[in-house]
Amino acid sequence: MTDSEATPKSRFLESRKTTTDESAWTKALNSLLAAVKALGCADCAGRRRLTFDHLPEFVKLFSPSKPPPSATLAVVEAEIAKCEVVCRGCHDARERARGRMGSPPLRPPRPRRISIHGLLLHSGVRDHW
């Protein structure tokens, strides 16, 4: 397509294409993560909703799927080495076994207030008529 045949939208999209080191790093990271996750869940061999489970004997620095901007691929690979790939269900089961699931919320829930036909109910207790 020549410049005279290009639509404004196609020219805009072409101008948005980048070939920077950042996009090359992102592609390398995505291919690394895909290769690691291609093996499936370490517990049930499932292939859906895979996550990285940091093993208890290692200190977690960050999630390998969301590394900090300053991380290199070698640092991400080192963090992946501290993990096993498991599906979400198996990860939750592991966390429950470690006693980490069901932690209290950061703040207590707010009491529910429901108004029904002019009656004000607080947490299931009826107020004055």
Backbone atoms as SQL, in Angstrom:
CREATE TABLE atoms (id INTEGER PRIMARY KEY, chain TEXT, resi INTEGER, resn TEXT, atom TEXT, x REAL, y REAL, z REAL);
INSERT INTO atoms VALUES
  (1, 'A', 1, 'MET', 'N', 0.840, -1.163, 0.000),
  (2, 'A', 1, 'MET', 'CA', 0.000, 0.000, 0.000),
  (3, 'A', 1, 'MET', 'C', 0.895, 1.239, 0.000),
  (4, 'A', 2, 'THR', 'N', 0.671, 2.137, -0.895),
  (5, 'A', 2, 'THR', 'CA', 1.466, 3.361, -0.972),
  (6, 'A', 2, 'THR', 'C', 0.898, 4.394, -0.010),
  (7, 'A', 3, 'ASP', 'N', 1.649, 5.482, 0.184),
  (8, 'A', 3, 'ASP', 'CA', 1.203, 6.532, 1.091),
  (9, 'A', 3, 'ASP', 'C', -0.096, 7.170, 0.633),
  (10, 'A', 4, 'SER', 'N', -0.291, 7.267, -0.670),
  (11, 'A', 4, 'SER', 'CA', -1.515, 7.891, -1.173),
  (12, 'A', 4, 'SER', 'C', -2.724, 6.994, -0.940),
  (13, 'A', 5, 'GLU', 'N', -2.517, 5.657, -0.866),
  (14, 'A', 5, 'GLU', 'CA', -3.621, 4.731, -0.645),
  (15, 'A', 5, 'GLU', 'C', -3.868, 4.459, 0.835),
  (16, 'A', 6, 'ALA', 'N', -2.954, 4.835, 1.701),
  (17, 'A', 6, 'ALA', 'CA', -3.086, 4.550, 3.122),
  (18, 'A', 6, 'ALA', 'C', -4.163, 5.422, 3.752),
  (19, 'A', 7, 'THR', 'N', -4.958, 4.810, 4.593),
  (20, 'A', 7, 'THR', 'CA', -5.989, 5.554, 5.311),
  (21, 'A', 7, 'THR', 'C', -5.357, 6.185, 6.545),
  (22, 'A', 8, 'PRO', 'N', -6.016, 7.181, 7.113),
  (23, 'A', 8, 'PRO', 'CA', -5.468, 7.790, 8.329),
  (24, 'A', 8, 'PRO', 'C', -5.279, 6.766, 9.453),
  (25, 'A', 9, 'LYS', 'N', -6.216, 5.817, 9.560),
  (26, 'A', 9, 'LYS', 'CA', -6.101, 4.812, 10.605),
  (27, 'A', 9, 'LYS', 'C', -4.880, 3.925, 10.387),
  (28, 'A', 10, 'SER', 'N', -4.645, 3.489, 9.146),
  (29, 'A', 10, 'SER', 'CA', -3.504, 2.618, 8.888),
  (30, 'A', 10, 'SER', 'C', -2.186, 3.365, 9.095),
  (31, 'A', 11, 'ARG', 'N', -2.150, 4.667, 8.741),
  (32, 'A', 11, 'ARG', 'CA', -0.939, 5.456, 8.987),
  (33, 'A', 11, 'ARG', 'C', -0.682, 5.592, 10.488),
  (34, 'A', 12, 'PHE', 'N', -1.771, 5.798, 11.255),
  (35, 'A', 12, 'PHE', 'CA', -1.631, 5.900, 12.707),
  (36, 'A', 12, 'PHE', 'C', -1.105, 4.589, 13.284),
  (37, 'A', 13, 'LEU', 'N', -1.693, 3.465, 12.871),
  (38, 'A', 13, 'LEU', 'CA', -1.264, 2.176, 13.402),
  (39, 'A', 13, 'LEU', 'C', 0.177, 1.876, 13.022),
  (40, 'A', 14, 'GLU', 'N', 0.584, 2.248, 11.824),
  (41, 'A', 14, 'GLU', 'CA', 1.965, 2.033, 11.386),
  (42, 'A', 14, 'GLU', 'C', 2.923, 2.876, 12.218),
  (43, 'A', 15, 'SER', 'N', 2.506, 4.099, 12.560),
  (44, 'A', 15, 'SER', 'CA', 3.374, 4.960, 13.352),
  (45, 'A', 15, 'SER', 'C', 3.507, 4.464, 14.786),
  (46, 'A', 16, 'ARG', 'N', 2.531, 3.667, 15.268),
  (47, 'A', 16, 'ARG', 'CA', 2.559, 3.166, 16.634),
  (48, 'A', 16, 'ARG', 'C', 3.431, 1.923, 16.790),
  (49, 'A', 17, 'LYS', 'N', 3.829, 1.288, 15.693),
  (50, 'A', 17, 'LYS', 'CA', 4.678, 0.105, 15.781),
  (51, 'A', 17, 'LYS', 'C', 6.043, 0.512, 16.303),
  (52, 'A', 18, 'THR', 'N', 6.531, -0.263, 17.259),
  (53, 'A', 18, 'THR', 'CA', 7.841, 0.052, 17.822),
  (54, 'A', 18, 'THR', 'C', 8.765, -1.128, 17.642),
  (55, 'A', 19, 'THR', 'N', 10.023, -0.816, 17.522),
  (56, 'A', 19, 'THR', 'CA', 11.050, -1.857, 17.454),
  (57, 'A', 19, 'THR', 'C', 12.113, -1.576, 18.508),
  (58, 'A', 20, 'THR', 'N', 11.661, -1.039, 19.636),
  (59, 'A', 20, 'THR', 'CA', 12.608, -0.665, 20.692),
  (60, 'A', 20, 'THR', 'C', 13.071, -1.899, 21.447),
  (61, 'A', 21, 'ASP', 'N', 14.069, -1.702, 22.281),
  (62, 'A', 21, 'ASP', 'CA', 14.566, -2.787, 23.124),
  (63, 'A', 21, 'ASP', 'C', 13.491, -3.261, 24.095),
  (64, 'A', 22, 'GLU', 'N', 12.624, -2.327, 24.516),
  (65, 'A', 22, 'GLU', 'CA', 11.576, -2.685, 25.461),
  (66, 'A', 22, 'GLU', 'C', 10.631, -3.723, 24.859),
  (67, 'A', 23, 'SER', 'N', 10.204, -3.517, 23.622),
  (68, 'A', 23, 'SER', 'CA', 9.297, -4.486, 23.019),
  (69, 'A', 23, 'SER', 'C', 10.016, -5.813, 22.760),
  (70, 'A', 24, 'ALA', 'N', 11.291, -5.784, 22.440),
  (71, 'A', 24, 'ALA', 'CA', 12.051, -7.017, 22.255),
  (72, 'A', 24, 'ALA', 'C', 12.179, -7.750, 23.593),
  (73, 'A', 25, 'TRP', 'N', 12.397, -6.997, 24.687),
  (74, 'A', 25, 'TRP', 'CA', 12.484, -7.600, 26.016),
  (75, 'A', 25, 'TRP', 'C', 11.142, -8.226, 26.397),
  (76, 'A', 26, 'THR', 'N', 10.038, -7.528, 26.105),
  (77, 'A', 26, 'THR', 'CA', 8.709, -8.042, 26.410),
  (78, 'A', 26, 'THR', 'C', 8.434, -9.325, 25.637),
  (79, 'A', 27, 'LYS', 'N', 8.830, -9.361, 24.373),
  (80, 'A', 27, 'LYS', 'CA', 8.640, -10.574, 23.573),
  (81, 'A', 27, 'LYS', 'C', 9.465, -11.723, 24.137),
  (82, 'A', 28, 'ALA', 'N', 10.692, -11.437, 24.546),
  (83, 'A', 28, 'ALA', 'CA', 11.544, -12.472, 25.123),
  (84, 'A', 28, 'ALA', 'C', 10.962, -12.979, 26.445),
  (85, 'A', 29, 'LEU', 'N', 10.434, -12.069, 27.265),
  (86, 'A', 29, 'LEU', 'CA', 9.825, -12.457, 28.529),
  (87, 'A', 29, 'LEU', 'C', 8.602, -13.331, 28.281),
  (88, 'A', 30, 'ASN', 'N', 7.740, -12.917, 27.350),
  (89, 'A', 30, 'ASN', 'CA', 6.533, -13.682, 27.061),
  (90, 'A', 30, 'ASN', 'C', 6.861, -15.070, 26.532),
  (91, 'A', 31, 'SER', 'N', 7.880, -15.183, 25.691),
  (92, 'A', 31, 'SER', 'CA', 8.244, -16.505, 25.172),
  (93, 'A', 31, 'SER', 'C', 8.844, -17.372, 26.284),
  (94, 'A', 32, 'LEU', 'N', 9.595, -16.771, 27.203),
  (95, 'A', 32, 'LEU', 'CA', 10.142, -17.506, 28.338),
  (96, 'A', 32, 'LEU', 'C', 9.010, -18.031, 29.229),
  (97, 'A', 33, 'LEU', 'N', 8.059, -17.178, 29.552),
  (98, 'A', 33, 'LEU', 'CA', 6.939, -17.586, 30.400),
  (99, 'A', 33, 'LEU', 'C', 6.100, -18.663, 29.725),
  (100, 'A', 34, 'ALA', 'N', 5.873, -18.523, 28.415),
  (101, 'A', 34, 'ALA', 'CA', 5.102, -19.529, 27.686),
  (102, 'A', 34, 'ALA', 'C', 5.816, -20.874, 27.678),
  (103, 'A', 35, 'ALA', 'N', 7.129, -20.864, 27.527),
  (104, 'A', 35, 'ALA', 'CA', 7.891, -22.115, 27.516),
  (105, 'A', 35, 'ALA', 'C', 7.819, -22.812, 28.867),
  (106, 'A', 36, 'VAL', 'N', 7.901, -22.035, 29.941),
  (107, 'A', 36, 'VAL', 'CA', 7.850, -22.623, 31.284),
  (108, 'A', 36, 'VAL', 'C', 6.448, -23.170, 31.560),
  (109, 'A', 37, 'LYS', 'N', 5.419, -22.420, 31.179),
  (110, 'A', 37, 'LYS', 'CA', 4.052, -22.841, 31.447),
  (111, 'A', 37, 'LYS', 'C', 3.571, -23.945, 30.506),
  (112, 'A', 38, 'ALA', 'N', 4.285, -24.192, 29.426),
  (113, 'A', 38, 'ALA', 'CA', 3.884, -25.224, 28.464),
  (114, 'A', 38, 'ALA', 'C', 3.913, -26.619, 29.081),
  (115, 'A', 39, 'LEU', 'N', 4.663, -26.800, 30.146),
  (116, 'A', 39, 'LEU', 'CA', 4.746, -28.101, 30.799),
  (117, 'A', 39, 'LEU', 'C', 3.482, -28.447, 31.574),
  (118, 'A', 40, 'GLY', 'N', 2.675, -27.461, 31.913),
  (119, 'A', 40, 'GLY', 'CA', 1.446, -27.707, 32.654),
  (120, 'A', 40, 'GLY', 'C', 1.661, -27.704, 34.148),
  (121, 'A', 41, 'CYS', 'N', 0.589, -27.988, 34.877),
  (122, 'A', 41, 'CYS', 'CA', 0.600, -27.976, 36.335),
  (123, 'A', 41, 'CYS', 'C', 1.481, -29.101, 36.864),
  (124, 'A', 42, 'ALA', 'N', 2.309, -28.778, 37.840),
  (125, 'A', 42, 'ALA', 'CA', 3.207, -29.776, 38.436),
  (126, 'A', 42, 'ALA', 'C', 2.433, -30.807, 39.248),
  (127, 'A', 43, 'ASP', 'N', 1.215, -30.470, 39.710),
  (128, 'A', 43, 'ASP', 'CA', 0.438, -31.388, 40.545),
  (129, 'A', 43, 'ASP', 'C', -0.552, -32.222, 39.739),
  (130, 'A', 44, 'CYS', 'N', -1.340, -31.573, 38.882),
  (131, 'A', 44, 'CYS', 'CA', -2.412, -32.291, 38.189),
  (132, 'A', 44, 'CYS', 'C', -2.224, -32.348, 36.674),
  (133, 'A', 45, 'ALA', 'N', -1.170, -31.765, 36.148),
  (134, 'A', 45, 'ALA', 'CA', -0.861, -31.710, 34.719),
  (135, 'A', 45, 'ALA', 'C', -1.884, -30.915, 33.926),
  (136, 'A', 46, 'GLY', 'N', -2.708, -30.124, 34.613),
  (137, 'A', 46, 'GLY', 'CA', -3.662, -29.255, 33.919),
  (138, 'A', 46, 'GLY', 'C', -2.938, -28.130, 33.194),
  (139, 'A', 47, 'ARG', 'N', -3.632, -27.505, 32.262),
  (140, 'A', 47, 'ARG', 'CA', -3.007, -26.449, 31.468),
  (141, 'A', 47, 'ARG', 'C', -3.787, -25.133, 31.502),
  (142, 'A', 48, 'ARG', 'N', -4.786, -25.028, 32.366),
  (143, 'A', 48, 'ARG', 'CA', -5.581, -23.808, 32.436),
  (144, 'A', 48, 'ARG', 'C', -5.261, -23.027, 33.700),
  (145, 'A', 49, 'ARG', 'N', -5.260, -21.705, 33.595),
  (146, 'A', 49, 'ARG', 'CA', -5.053, -20.783, 34.712),
  (147, 'A', 49, 'ARG', 'C', -3.792, -21.105, 35.498),
  (148, 'A', 50, 'LEU', 'N', -2.686, -21.187, 34.795),
  (149, 'A', 50, 'LEU', 'CA', -1.408, -21.542, 35.427),
  (150, 'A', 50, 'LEU', 'C', -0.783, -20.337, 36.133),
  (151, 'A', 51, 'THR', 'N', -0.215, -20.596, 37.288),
  (152, 'A', 51, 'THR', 'CA', 0.452, -19.554, 38.067),
  (153, 'A', 51, 'THR', 'C', 1.791, -20.081, 38.568),
  (154, 'A', 52, 'PHE', 'N', 2.605, -19.166, 39.063),
  (155, 'A', 52, 'PHE', 'CA', 3.888, -19.537, 39.655),
  (156, 'A', 52, 'PHE', 'C', 3.707, -19.636, 41.162),
  (157, 'A', 53, 'ASP', 'N', 4.029, -20.796, 41.733),
  (158, 'A', 53, 'ASP', 'CA', 3.951, -20.996, 43.171),
  (159, 'A', 53, 'ASP', 'C', 5.364, -20.937, 43.734),
  (160, 'A', 54, 'HIS', 'N', 5.644, -19.894, 44.503),
  (161, 'A', 54, 'HIS', 'CA', 6.955, -19.787, 45.133),
  (162, 'A', 54, 'HIS', 'C', 7.059, -20.836, 46.232),
  (163, 'A', 55, 'LEU', 'N', 8.102, -21.615, 46.188),
  (164, 'A', 55, 'LEU', 'CA', 8.308, -22.664, 47.177),
  (165, 'A', 55, 'LEU', 'C', 8.678, -22.034, 48.519),
  (166, 'A', 56, 'PRO', 'N', 8.226, -22.638, 49.628),
  (167, 'A', 56, 'PRO', 'CA', 8.397, -22.010, 50.950),
  (168, 'A', 56, 'PRO', 'C', 9.850, -21.773, 51.358),
  (169, 'A', 57, 'GLU', 'N', 10.775, -22.553, 50.843),
  (170, 'A', 57, 'GLU', 'CA', 12.165, -22.382, 51.281),
  (171, 'A', 57, 'GLU', 'C', 12.876, -21.205, 50.612),
  (172, 'A', 58, 'PHE', 'N', 12.205, -20.534, 49.688),
  (173, 'A', 58, 'PHE', 'CA', 12.810, -19.397, 48.988),
  (174, 'A', 58, 'PHE', 'C', 12.082, -18.103, 49.323),
  (175, 'A', 59, 'VAL', 'N', 12.800, -17.003, 49.222),
  (176, 'A', 59, 'VAL', 'CA', 12.223, -15.684, 49.453),
  (177, 'A', 59, 'VAL', 'C', 11.703, -15.154, 48.117),
  (178, 'A', 60, 'LYS', 'N', 10.444, -14.740, 48.123),
  (179, 'A', 60, 'LYS', 'CA', 9.827, -14.201, 46.907),
  (180, 'A', 60, 'LYS', 'C', 10.220, -12.732, 46.751),
  (181, 'A', 61, 'LEU', 'N', 10.823, -12.409, 45.602),
  (182, 'A', 61, 'LEU', 'CA', 11.170, -11.018, 45.315),
  (183, 'A', 61, 'LEU', 'C', 10.080, -10.342, 44.498),
  (184, 'A', 62, 'PHE', 'N', 9.519, -11.073, 43.535),
  (185, 'A', 62, 'PHE', 'CA', 8.442, -10.549, 42.693),
  (186, 'A', 62, 'PHE', 'C', 7.789, -11.716, 41.977),
  (187, 'A', 63, 'SER', 'N', 6.657, -11.450, 41.342),
  (188, 'A', 63, 'SER', 'CA', 5.990, -12.476, 40.547),
  (189, 'A', 63, 'SER', 'C', 6.663, -12.525, 39.177),
  (190, 'A', 64, 'PRO', 'N', 7.070, -13.708, 38.718),
  (191, 'A', 64, 'PRO', 'CA', 7.748, -13.784, 37.424),
  (192, 'A', 64, 'PRO', 'C', 6.891, -13.282, 36.256),
  (193, 'A', 65, 'SER', 'N', 5.574, -13.356, 36.389),
  (194, 'A', 65, 'SER', 'CA', 4.745, -12.871, 35.286),
  (195, 'A', 65, 'SER', 'C', 4.606, -11.350, 35.276),
  (196, 'A', 66, 'LYS', 'N', 4.984, -10.686, 36.370),
  (197, 'A', 66, 'LYS', 'CA', 4.946, -9.215, 36.420),
  (198, 'A', 66, 'LYS', 'C', 6.232, -8.695, 37.056),
  (199, 'A', 67, 'PRO', 'N', 7.343, -8.850, 36.358),
  (200, 'A', 67, 'PRO', 'CA', 8.623, -8.415, 36.944),
  (201, 'A', 67, 'PRO', 'C', 8.723, -6.892, 36.991),
  (202, 'A', 68, 'PRO', 'N', 9.558, -6.374, 37.873),
  (203, 'A', 68, 'PRO', 'CA', 9.761, -4.925, 37.903),
  (204, 'A', 68, 'PRO', 'C', 10.461, -4.460, 36.631),
  (205, 'A', 69, 'PRO', 'N', 10.298, -3.205, 36.264),
  (206, 'A', 69, 'PRO', 'CA', 10.893, -2.711, 35.021),
  (207, 'A', 69, 'PRO', 'C', 12.410, -2.853, 34.956),
  (208, 'A', 70, 'SER', 'N', 13.065, -2.870, 36.102),
  (209, 'A', 70, 'SER', 'CA', 14.525, -2.942, 36.103),
  (210, 'A', 70, 'SER', 'C', 15.057, -4.373, 35.985),
  (211, 'A', 71, 'ALA', 'N', 14.181, -5.369, 36.014),
  (212, 'A', 71, 'ALA', 'CA', 14.622, -6.765, 35.997),
  (213, 'A', 71, 'ALA', 'C', 15.135, -7.175, 34.617),
  (214, 'A', 72, 'THR', 'N', 16.199, -7.948, 34.625),
  (215, 'A', 72, 'THR', 'CA', 16.704, -8.520, 33.374),
  (216, 'A', 72, 'THR', 'C', 16.131, -9.929, 33.231),
  (217, 'A', 73, 'LEU', 'N', 16.299, -10.511, 32.058),
  (218, 'A', 73, 'LEU', 'CA', 15.791, -11.864, 31.847),
  (219, 'A', 73, 'LEU', 'C', 16.483, -12.861, 32.771),
  (220, 'A', 74, 'ALA', 'N', 17.754, -12.643, 33.074),
  (221, 'A', 74, 'ALA', 'CA', 18.473, -13.526, 33.993),
  (222, 'A', 74, 'ALA', 'C', 17.863, -13.469, 35.396),
  (223, 'A', 75, 'VAL', 'N', 17.461, -12.283, 35.834),
  (224, 'A', 75, 'VAL', 'CA', 16.833, -12.130, 37.142),
  (225, 'A', 75, 'VAL', 'C', 15.469, -12.818, 37.153),
  (226, 'A', 76, 'VAL', 'N', 14.721, -12.682, 36.058),
  (227, 'A', 76, 'VAL', 'CA', 13.415, -13.344, 35.960),
  (228, 'A', 76, 'VAL', 'C', 13.600, -14.863, 35.967),
  (229, 'A', 77, 'GLU', 'N', 14.592, -15.356, 35.242),
  (230, 'A', 77, 'GLU', 'CA', 14.869, -16.793, 35.237),
  (231, 'A', 77, 'GLU', 'C', 15.240, -17.295, 36.632),
  (232, 'A', 78, 'ALA', 'N', 15.993, -16.496, 37.379),
  (233, 'A', 78, 'ALA', 'CA', 16.361, -16.880, 38.747),
  (234, 'A', 78, 'ALA', 'C', 15.128, -16.933, 39.641),
  (235, 'A', 79, 'GLU', 'N', 14.197, -16.024, 39.427),
  (236, 'A', 79, 'GLU', 'CA', 12.956, -16.034, 40.218),
  (237, 'A', 79, 'GLU', 'C', 12.077, -17.221, 39.830),
  (238, 'A', 80, 'ILE', 'N', 12.047, -17.568, 38.547),
  (239, 'A', 80, 'ILE', 'CA', 11.281, -18.730, 38.089),
  (240, 'A', 80, 'ILE', 'C', 11.855, -20.013, 38.703),
  (241, 'A', 81, 'ALA', 'N', 13.170, -20.058, 38.903),
  (242, 'A', 81, 'ALA', 'CA', 13.808, -21.238, 39.486),
  (243, 'A', 81, 'ALA', 'C', 13.336, -21.485, 40.919),
  (244, 'A', 82, 'LYS', 'N', 12.814, -20.463, 41.588),
  (245, 'A', 82, 'LYS', 'CA', 12.303, -20.597, 42.947),
  (246, 'A', 82, 'LYS', 'C', 10.861, -21.092, 42.974),
  (247, 'A', 83, 'CYS', 'N', 10.269, -21.307, 41.806),
  (248, 'A', 83, 'CYS', 'CA', 8.839, -21.587, 41.707),
  (249, 'A', 83, 'CYS', 'C', 8.553, -22.931, 41.055),
  (250, 'A', 84, 'GLU', 'N', 7.318, -23.378, 41.232),
  (251, 'A', 84, 'GLU', 'CA', 6.752, -24.463, 40.455),
  (252, 'A', 84, 'GLU', 'C', 5.516, -23.914, 39.769),
  (253, 'A', 85, 'VAL', 'N', 5.270, -24.355, 38.550),
  (254, 'A', 85, 'VAL', 'CA', 4.083, -23.919, 37.819),
  (255, 'A', 85, 'VAL', 'C', 2.936, -24.839, 38.205),
  (256, 'A', 86, 'VAL', 'N', 1.865, -24.252, 38.730),
  (257, 'A', 86, 'VAL', 'CA', 0.676, -25.005, 39.117),
  (258, 'A', 86, 'VAL', 'C', -0.567, -24.258, 38.663),
  (259, 'A', 87, 'CYS', 'N', -1.674, -25.006, 38.532),
  (260, 'A', 87, 'CYS', 'CA', -2.927, -24.356, 38.163),
  (261, 'A', 87, 'CYS', 'C', -3.481, -23.632, 39.400),
  (262, 'A', 88, 'ARG', 'N', -4.459, -22.782, 39.184),
  (263, 'A', 88, 'ARG', 'CA', -5.004, -21.965, 40.271),
  (264, 'A', 88, 'ARG', 'C', -5.574, -22.838, 41.396),
  (265, 'A', 89, 'GLY', 'N', -6.290, -23.913, 41.039),
  (266, 'A', 89, 'GLY', 'CA', -6.874, -24.783, 42.052),
  (267, 'A', 89, 'GLY', 'C', -5.818, -25.460, 42.915),
  (268, 'A', 90, 'CYS', 'N', -4.776, -25.980, 42.279),
  (269, 'A', 90, 'CYS', 'CA', -3.690, -26.622, 43.037),
  (270, 'A', 90, 'CYS', 'C', -2.917, -25.598, 43.857),
  (271, 'A', 91, 'HIS', 'N', -2.776, -24.383, 43.342),
  (272, 'A', 91, 'HIS', 'CA', -2.088, -23.326, 44.083),
  (273, 'A', 91, 'HIS', 'C', -2.870, -22.987, 45.348),
  (274, 'A', 92, 'ASP', 'N', -4.205, -22.886, 45.221),
  (275, 'A', 92, 'ASP', 'CA', -5.029, -22.607, 46.395),
  (276, 'A', 92, 'ASP', 'C', -4.924, -23.735, 47.415),
  (277, 'A', 93, 'ALA', 'N', -4.912, -24.990, 46.941),
  (278, 'A', 93, 'ALA', 'CA', -4.781, -26.128, 47.859),
  (279, 'A', 93, 'ALA', 'C', -3.441, -26.083, 48.582),
  (280, 'A', 94, 'ARG', 'N', -2.386, -25.724, 47.877),
  (281, 'A', 94, 'ARG', 'CA', -1.064, -25.611, 48.511),
  (282, 'A', 94, 'ARG', 'C', -1.056, -24.506, 49.559),
  (283, 'A', 95, 'GLU', 'N', -1.665, -23.376, 49.229),
  (284, 'A', 95, 'GLU', 'CA', -1.702, -22.261, 50.173),
  (285, 'A', 95, 'GLU', 'C', -2.505, -22.618, 51.418),
  (286, 'A', 96, 'ARG', 'N', -3.616, -23.333, 51.245),
  (287, 'A', 96, 'ARG', 'CA', -4.394, -23.779, 52.407),
  (288, 'A', 96, 'ARG', 'C', -3.566, -24.716, 53.282),
  (289, 'A', 97, 'ALA', 'N', -2.832, -25.630, 52.647),
  (290, 'A', 97, 'ALA', 'CA', -1.995, -26.560, 53.403),
  (291, 'A', 97, 'ALA', 'C', -0.891, -25.830, 54.164),
  (292, 'A', 98, 'ARG', 'N', -0.426, -24.718, 53.615),
  (293, 'A', 98, 'ARG', 'CA', 0.609, -23.927, 54.288),
  (294, 'A', 98, 'ARG', 'C', 0.016, -22.994, 55.330),
  (295, 'A', 99, 'GLY', 'N', -1.303, -22.910, 55.380),
  (296, 'A', 99, 'GLY', 'CA', -1.967, -22.035, 56.348),
  (297, 'A', 99, 'GLY', 'C', -2.029, -20.594, 55.935),
  (298, 'A', 100, 'ARG', 'N', -1.907, -20.314, 54.643),
  (299, 'A', 100, 'ARG', 'CA', -1.908, -18.925, 54.187),
  (300, 'A', 100, 'ARG', 'C', -3.245, -18.474, 53.621),
  (301, 'A', 101, 'MET', 'N', -4.175, -19.401, 53.395),
  (302, 'A', 101, 'MET', 'CA', -5.469, -19.009, 52.828),
  (303, 'A', 101, 'MET', 'C', -6.402, -18.578, 53.954),
  (304, 'A', 102, 'GLY', 'N', -7.353, -17.757, 53.613),
  (305, 'A', 102, 'GLY', 'CA', -8.347, -17.335, 54.585),
  (306, 'A', 102, 'GLY', 'C', -7.834, -16.312, 55.562),
  (307, 'A', 103, 'SER', 'N', -6.836, -15.551, 55.154),
  (308, 'A', 103, 'SER', 'CA', -6.335, -14.515, 56.054),
  (309, 'A', 103, 'SER', 'C', -7.400, -13.426, 56.189),
  (310, 'A', 104, 'PRO', 'N', -7.424, -12.736, 57.314),
  (311, 'A', 104, 'PRO', 'CA', -8.458, -11.720, 57.510),
  (312, 'A', 104, 'PRO', 'C', -8.278, -10.576, 56.529),
  (313, 'A', 105, 'PRO', 'N', -9.378, -9.920, 56.165),
  (314, 'A', 105, 'PRO', 'CA', -9.263, -8.777, 55.260),
  (315, 'A', 105, 'PRO', 'C', -8.469, -7.656, 55.913),
  (316, 'A', 106, 'LEU', 'N', -7.997, -6.725, 55.109),
  (317, 'A', 106, 'LEU', 'CA', -7.195, -5.624, 55.625),
  (318, 'A', 106, 'LEU', 'C', -7.989, -4.732, 56.558),
  (319, 'A', 107, 'ARG', 'N', -9.256, -4.558, 56.296),
  (320, 'A', 107, 'ARG', 'CA', -10.106, -3.776, 57.188),
  (321, 'A', 107, 'ARG', 'C', -11.414, -4.540, 57.376),
  (322, 'A', 108, 'PRO', 'N', -12.106, -4.339, 58.506),
  (323, 'A', 108, 'PRO', 'CA', -13.341, -5.083, 58.723),
  (324, 'A', 108, 'PRO', 'C', -14.408, -4.652, 57.725),
  (325, 'A', 109, 'PRO', 'N', -15.299, -5.564, 57.360),
  (326, 'A', 109, 'PRO', 'CA', -16.340, -5.194, 56.408),
  (327, 'A', 109, 'PRO', 'C', -17.286, -4.173, 57.021),
  (328, 'A', 110, 'ARG', 'N', -17.829, -3.317, 56.189),
  (329, 'A', 110, 'ARG', 'CA', -18.778, -2.314, 56.647),
  (330, 'A', 110, 'ARG', 'C', -20.123, -2.984, 56.899),
  (331, 'A', 111, 'PRO', 'N', -20.867, -2.538, 57.911),
  (332, 'A', 111, 'PRO', 'CA', -22.180, -3.130, 58.151),
  (333, 'A', 111, 'PRO', 'C', -23.108, -2.832, 56.981),
  (334, 'A', 112, 'ARG', 'N', -23.920, -3.813, 56.658),
  (335, 'A', 112, 'ARG', 'CA', -24.858, -3.657, 55.544),
  (336, 'A', 112, 'ARG', 'C', -26.058, -2.854, 55.999),
  (337, 'A', 113, 'ARG', 'N', -26.485, -1.935, 55.172),
  (338, 'A', 113, 'ARG', 'CA', -27.677, -1.135, 55.449),
  (339, 'A', 113, 'ARG', 'C', -28.623, -1.317, 54.281),
  (340, 'A', 114, 'ILE', 'N', -29.791, -1.817, 54.561),
  (341, 'A', 114, 'ILE', 'CA', -30.770, -2.070, 53.517),
  (342, 'A', 114, 'ILE', 'C', -32.062, -1.373, 53.904),
  (343, 'A', 115, 'SER', 'N', -32.642, -0.642, 52.981),
  (344, 'A', 115, 'SER', 'CA', -33.913, 0.009, 53.237),
  (345, 'A', 115, 'SER', 'C', -34.998, -0.725, 52.462),
  (346, 'A', 116, 'ILE', 'N', -35.988, -1.226, 53.190),
  (347, 'A', 116, 'ILE', 'CA', -37.103, -1.929, 52.558),
  (348, 'A', 116, 'ILE', 'C', -38.389, -1.251, 53.001),
  (349, 'A', 117, 'HIS', 'N', -39.093, -0.618, 52.058),
  (350, 'A', 117, 'HIS', 'CA', -40.378, 0.030, 52.327),
  (351, 'A', 117, 'HIS', 'C', -40.308, 0.962, 53.528),
  (352, 'A', 118, 'GLY', 'N', -39.282, 1.755, 53.592),
  (353, 'A', 118, 'GLY', 'CA', -39.168, 2.721, 54.664),
  (354, 'A', 118, 'GLY', 'C', -38.562, 2.175, 55.940),
  (355, 'A', 119, 'LEU', 'N', -38.378, 0.866, 56.050),
  (356, 'A', 119, 'LEU', 'CA', -37.743, 0.302, 57.241),
  (357, 'A', 119, 'LEU', 'C', -36.247, 0.269, 57.011),
  (358, 'A', 120, 'LEU', 'N', -35.512, 0.670, 57.968),
  (359, 'A', 120, 'LEU', 'CA', -34.056, 0.649, 57.858),
  (360, 'A', 120, 'LEU', 'C', -33.527, -0.555, 58.613),
  (361, 'A', 121, 'LEU', 'N', -32.840, -1.419, 57.899),
  (362, 'A', 121, 'LEU', 'CA', -32.301, -2.625, 58.512),
  (363, 'A', 121, 'LEU', 'C', -30.789, -2.514, 58.571),
  (364, 'A', 122, 'HIS', 'N', -30.218, -2.817, 59.703),
  (365, 'A', 122, 'HIS', 'CA', -28.776, -2.830, 59.874),
  (366, 'A', 122, 'HIS', 'C', -28.341, -4.261, 60.160),
  (367, 'A', 123, 'SER', 'N', -27.592, -4.838, 59.264),
  (368, 'A', 123, 'SER', 'CA', -27.040, -6.180, 59.446),
  (369, 'A', 123, 'SER', 'C', -28.105, -7.184, 59.885),
  (370, 'A', 124, 'GLY', 'N', -29.294, -7.049, 59.358),
  (371, 'A', 124, 'GLY', 'CA', -30.356, -7.997, 59.665),
  (372, 'A', 124, 'GLY', 'C', -31.147, -7.671, 60.914),
  (373, 'A', 125, 'VAL', 'N', -30.821, -6.602, 61.632),
  (374, 'A', 125, 'VAL', 'CA', -31.557, -6.217, 62.837),
  (375, 'A', 125, 'VAL', 'C', -32.460, -5.044, 62.488),
  (376, 'A', 126, 'ARG', 'N', -33.752, -5.172, 62.799),
  (377, 'A', 126, 'ARG', 'CA', -34.722, -4.150, 62.439),
  (378, 'A', 126, 'ARG', 'C', -34.652, -2.989, 63.418),
  (379, 'A', 127, 'ASP', 'N', -34.645, -1.766, 62.884),
  (380, 'A', 127, 'ASP', 'CA', -34.686, -0.569, 63.743),
  (381, 'A', 127, 'ASP', 'C', -36.116, -0.265, 64.154),
  (382, 'A', 128, 'HIS', 'N', -36.298, 0.913, 64.760),
  (383, 'A', 128, 'HIS', 'CA', -37.631, 1.343, 65.222),
  (384, 'A', 128, 'HIS', 'C', -38.545, 1.530, 64.038),
  (385, 'A', 129, 'TRP', 'N', -39.852, 1.366, 64.300),
  (386, 'A', 129, 'TRP', 'CA', -40.861, 1.529, 63.244),
  (387, 'A', 129, 'TRP', 'C', -40.985, 2.946, 62.902);
